[in-house]
Amino acid sequence: MNKLNALISYIEQTEQLLDMVLEQQRLTLSLQFSKEISNAHQKVSLAEKKRQVKNACSPVSSD
């Protein structure tokens, strides 16, 4: 019975580890996506300021 309990404990710990790895990967992807969105927004804002593009929703182009 001790071997069975040890195996169950090992499986539970492995499951916890995998859950943590998946959560870390999810957070990494979320951060990467947020950075890409921020970079795209900065590029669009810069292009608007330089009058290279017009964005009807932007306060910069409403003048």
N, C-alpha and C positions, 0 to 999 in steps of 0.2 A: 504494500500500500504506500510506503514511503516513496518508491520510485514513481508511482502514479501521481502522487501529490507533487513531486519535484517536476515531473513532466508538465503537469497542468500549470504550475507556477512559471515554468520556462515559456510555455506557450502564451500565457497572459503577459509576461514581460516583453516577449517578442511582439505581440500585438500592440502594446503600448508604444514600443519603439517605432513600429511602422506608422502608427497614428501620428506620432510626433514628427517623423520624417515627412509624411504627407502634408501635415499642417505647415511645416517650414517651407516646403515647396510651394504650397498655395500662397503663403505670405510673400515669398520671393517673386512669384509671378504677378501678384497683385501690386507689389511695389514697382516692378518693372513696367507694368501697364500704366501705372500712375505717372511714372517718370516720362514715358513716351507721350502720354496725353499732355502733360505739362510742356514738354519740348515742342509739340505740335502747336499748342496754343501760343507759346512765345514766338514761334516762327510766323504764325498768322498775324499776331499783333504787330510784329515788326514790319511785315509786308503791308499791313494797313497803314501804319505810320508813314511808310515810304510811298503810300498811294499806289502800290503795285496791285492790290486787290481791294475789292469793296465787299463789306459784310453788312447787310441791311440790319442786322441785329446789334451791331457794334456801335457804341457811343462815339467812336472815333470817326465813323463814316456818316454820322447823322448831321454834319454841319453843312 
